[in-house]
Amino acid sequence: MSELPAGPGWYEDEHDPLLLRYFDGVVWTSNTTPRRSPTAESSTIGRATPGVIPGRAGNPGAWAQPGQQGQSGQQGQSGQQGQPGRGPVQWQGGGAPPAGYNPYHQGWGTARGDVLPDGAVLAEWWRRLAGRILDLVVIGVLTVIMAWPWLSQAMSTMSDFVDRSLAAAESGGTPPSQNAFAMEFLENILPVILVWIAVALVYETVFLTIRGATPGKMVVGTTVRRVGGPGRLSVVTALKRQVIPVSTLLLSFVPFVSILAFGVGIVDPAWLLWDARRQCLHDKLADTVVVLRHPQA
């Protein structure tokens, strides 16, 4: 495709004007669908008042045959015979749409599983993973800057313990107490963890409530919304999405419970791999989904 559209949707396939190809907002996908239902010749549904497929600028083309004039007598947006204009397919004609018609189907009569009833496209797992990694890098850098005094002390404590252990092994002396080292290291690393949590809470809450997406999600072209429909998230909803990650991080320092916390921490993001709405556990808790960003968002 020589020219990329403004946002996700079904557009005319340049290689075959009889097909529509889906653009996910970043790249052209392999999903195509006929501009005309394969069963249209034998169907009488919608023949009395055929619909229209609007072009990119709103000029309608005929539903019955690509390139022919519709009710308004206008051609497709491209202005060439047999080359209807591009644009997301929306039914705007009178009467009933053609049999099996749905603008977000992979094919006629086969519903797409990654599209919500209102047309929003669910984000793929790899896109969500990439966005999360970018966010973790940003949060990590901010944490290092803000918690450097405690972090440097924790690193010094660990380095000193290793040096004394090696020296004791070489000389045959008594090695340093591991319990004493663990307590000292925990005293220094705990403030770092608390700073990390505070940074993550502010980072996620501010961006999700104001922009609907963190910087990492913006880069990969996704946004967070409620399952029921688009709109800005409330502070409460944004905080609910972080209950599981924060809880598992804190509980990882509690003996015995840390094993359970580790398991939940793994299952939480992995849940989207088999969930119908591609929701993680924290999405289900907050009743949110991650979708491809709308062109106007």
C-alpha positions in Angstrom: 0.0 0.0 0.0 1.5 3.3 -1.1 -0.4 5.5 1.3 -1.3 4.7 4.9 -4.8 5.7 6.2 -5.4 8.0 9.1 -6.5 5.2 11.4 -7.9 1.6 11.8 -10.6 0.5 9.5 -11.6 -1.4 6.3 -10.1 0.2 3.1 -10.0 -0.7 -0.6 -7.3 -3.2 -1.5 -5.1 -1.4 -4.1 -4.3 -4.8 -5.7 -7.9 -5.9 -6.0 -10.7 -3.3 -6.2 -13.3 -6.0 -5.4 -11.8 -6.5 -1.9 -11.5 -4.5 1.3 -8.4 -4.9 3.5 -8.2 -4.1 7.2 -5.7 -1.5 8.5 -5.0 -1.9 12.2 -3.7 1.6 12.7 0.0 0.7 12.2 0.2 -1.8 9.3 -2.0 -3.5 6.7 -3.2 -6.9 7.9 -3.9 -10.0 5.9 -7.6 -9.8 6.7 -9.7 -9.1 3.6 -13.4 -9.2 2.8 -15.4 -8.8 -0.4 -16.9 -5.5 -1.2 -20.0 -7.5 -2.3 -21.5 -10.5 -0.5 -20.8 -13.8 -2.4 -24.5 -14.7 -1.9 -25.8 -11.3 -3.2 -26.8 -12.7 -6.6 -29.2 -15.2 -5.0 -30.4 -13.0 -2.2 -33.4 -10.6 -2.3 -32.5 -8.9 1.0 -31.8 -5.2 0.6 -32.5 -5.1 -3.1 -35.4 -2.7 -2.9 -33.3 0.0 -1.3 -29.6 -0.8 -1.7 -27.1 0.8 0.8 -24.0 2.8 0.0 -20.3 2.6 0.8 -19.1 6.1 1.6 -15.7 7.2 0.1 -13.0 8.8 2.2 -14.5 12.3 1.7 -18.0 11.1 2.1 -18.9 10.5 -1.6 -21.1 7.4 -1.8 -20.5 4.6 -4.3 -23.0 2.0 -5.4 -23.4 -1.1 -3.2 -24.5 -3.3 -6.1 -21.4 -3.0 -8.2 -18.1 -1.3 -7.5 -17.7 1.8 -9.7 -21.3 2.1 -10.7 -23.4 5.0 -9.6 -25.5 4.7 -6.5 -28.7 6.5 -5.5 -27.0 9.9 -5.5 -25.6 9.2 -9.0 -22.0 9.8 -7.7 -18.9 7.8 -8.3 -16.5 6.5 -5.6 -14.0 8.9 -4.2 -11.2 7.8 -6.5 -13.2 9.2 -9.5 -12.2 6.3 -11.7 -14.5 3.7 -13.2 -14.4 0.5 -11.1 -12.3 2.2 -8.4 -14.6 3.2 -5.5 -13.2 5.6 -2.9 -11.5 4.3 0.2 -13.0 4.6 3.7 -14.3 2.4 6.5 -17.4 0.6 5.4 -20.6 1.8 7.2 -24.1 1.0 6.2 -26.0 4.2 5.5 -28.7 3.0 3.0 -32.4 2.5 3.7 -33.9 -0.9 4.4 -31.9 -3.9 5.5 -28.1 -4.3 4.8 -27.0 -7.2 2.6 -27.0 -10.6 4.1 -24.1 -11.3 6.4 -22.9 -7.6 6.3 -20.8 -6.4 9.2 -18.0 -3.8 8.6 -15.8 -5.5 11.2 -16.0 -9.1 10.0 -13.0 -10.9 8.6 -15.4 -12.4 6.0 -19.0 -12.4 5.2 -20.9 -14.0 8.0 -17.8 -14.7 10.2 -17.5 -12.4 13.2 -14.1 -11.2 14.2 -13.2 -12.1 17.8 -10.9 -9.1 18.4 -13.6 -6.5 17.8 -16.0 -5.2 20.5 -19.7 -4.6 19.7 -19.1 -0.9 19.3 -16.3 -1.5 16.7 -13.2 -1.0 18.9 -10.4 -3.4 18.0 -8.7 -5.2 21.0 -4.9 -4.7 21.2 -2.7 -7.7 20.5 -0.7 -9.3 23.2 2.6 -8.3 21.7 1.6 -4.7 21.4 0.5 -4.7 25.1 3.8 -6.3 26.1 5.9 -3.8 24.1 4.0 -0.9 25.7 4.5 -2.3 29.2 8.2 -2.8 28.7 8.6 0.8 27.6 6.6 2.0 30.7 8.7 -0.1 33.0 11.9 1.4 31.6 10.5 4.9 32.2 9.4 4.0 35.8 12.7 2.4 36.5 14.7 5.4 35.4 12.5 7.7 37.5 12.9 5.4 40.5 16.7 5.3 40.3 16.9 9.0 40.2 14.5 9.5 43.1 15.8 6.6 45.3 19.5 6.8 44.5 20.7 7.3 48.1 19.0 4.1 49.3 19.9 2.2 46.1 23.6 3.1 46.3 23.7 2.0 50.0 22.0 -1.3 49.1 24.5 -1.9 46.4 27.4 -1.1 48.7 26.0 -3.5 51.3 25.9 -6.3 48.8 29.4 -5.6 47.5 30.8 -5.5 51.0 29.1 -8.9 51.9 30.5 -10.5 48.8 34.0 -9.2 49.5 34.0 -10.4 53.1 32.7 -13.8 52.0 35.4 -14.3 49.5 38.1 -13.1 51.9 36.8 -15.6 54.6 36.8 -18.4 52.0 40.4 -17.7 51.0 41.7 -17.4 54.6 39.6 -20.1 56.1 38.0 -17.6 58.5 34.5 -17.3 59.7 32.1 -16.0 56.9 29.9 -13.0 57.6 26.4 -13.7 58.9 23.9 -14.1 56.1 21.0 -13.1 58.4 22.7 -9.8 59.3 23.4 -9.1 55.6 19.7 -9.9 54.7 18.4 -7.5 57.3 20.8 -4.7 56.4 20.1 -5.1 52.7 16.3 -5.2 53.3 16.5 -2.0 55.3 18.1 -0.3 52.3 16.1 -1.8 49.5 12.7 -1.4 51.1 12.7 2.4 50.5 13.6 1.8 46.9 10.6 -0.5 46.5 8.3 2.0 48.1 9.6 4.7 45.8 9.0 2.4 42.8 5.4 1.8 43.9 4.8 5.5 44.4 6.2 6.4 41.0 4.2 3.7 39.3 1.0 4.7 41.0 1.4 8.4 40.0 2.6 7.6 36.5 -0.2 5.2 35.7 -3.0 7.2 37.3 -2.1 10.6 35.8 -1.6 9.4 32.3 -4.6 7.0 32.3 -7.0 9.6 33.6 -5.8 12.5 31.5 -4.7 10.8 28.2 -6.2 7.3 28.5 -2.8 5.8 27.9 0.7 5.8 29.3 3.6 6.9 27.2 4.5 3.3 26.4 0.9 2.6 25.3 0.9 5.8 23.2 4.1 4.6 21.4 2.5 1.3 20.4 -0.9 2.8 19.5 -3.1 1.5 22.3 -5.5 3.1 24.8 -7.3 1.9 28.0 -11.1 2.3 28.3 -14.0 0.8 30.2 -15.6 -2.3 28.8 -18.9 -0.6 28.5 -17.7 2.1 26.2 -15.0 4.8 25.4 -14.3 7.7 27.7 -11.8 8.9 30.3 -11.0 6.6 33.2 -11.8 7.8 36.7 -9.0 7.9 39.4 -10.7 4.9 41.2 -10.6 2.8 38.0 -7.0 3.7 37.3 -6.0 2.7 40.8 -8.0 -0.6 40.6 -5.8 -1.6 37.6 -2.8 -1.4 39.9 -4.1 -3.3 42.9 -2.8 -6.7 41.7 0.7 -5.6 40.5 1.3 -3.5 43.7 0.0 -6.3 46.0 2.1 -9.0 44.5 5.2 -6.8 44.7 4.7 -6.1 48.4 3.7 -9.7 49.3 6.8 -11.0 47.6 8.8 -10.0 50.7 6.5 -12.0 53.0 7.7 -15.6 53.7 5.6 -18.4 52.3 3.1 -15.9 50.9 5.7 -14.8 48.4 5.3 -18.0 46.5 1.6 -17.3 46.0 2.3 -13.7 45.1 4.8 -14.8 42.5 2.2 -17.1 40.9 -0.4 -14.4 40.8 2.1 -12.0 39.3 2.7 -14.4 36.4 -0.9 -15.3 35.8 -2.1 -11.7 35.9 -0.6 -10.6 32.5 -0.7 -14.1 31.0 -4.5 -14.2 31.4 -5.0 -12.1 28.2 -3.6 -15.0 26.1 -6.8 -17.0 26.6 -9.4 -14.4 27.6 -12.1 -13.6 25.1 -11.6 -9.8 25.6 -7.8 -10.1 26.0 -8.1 -8.9 29.6 -5.4 -9.4 32.2 -6.6 -10.0 35.7 -6.1 -6.4 36.6 -8.3 -5.4 33.6 -11.1 -7.6 35.0 -10.8 -6.1 38.4 -11.1 -2.6 37.0 -13.6 -3.6 34.2 -11.2 -2.2 31.5 -9.9 -3.3 28.1 -7.0 -2.2 26.0 -7.9 -1.3 22.4 -6.2 0.2 19.4 -6.2 4.0 19.7 -8.9 5.7 17.6 -7.6 8.0 14.9 -9.2 11.0 16.6 -8.0 10.1 20.1 
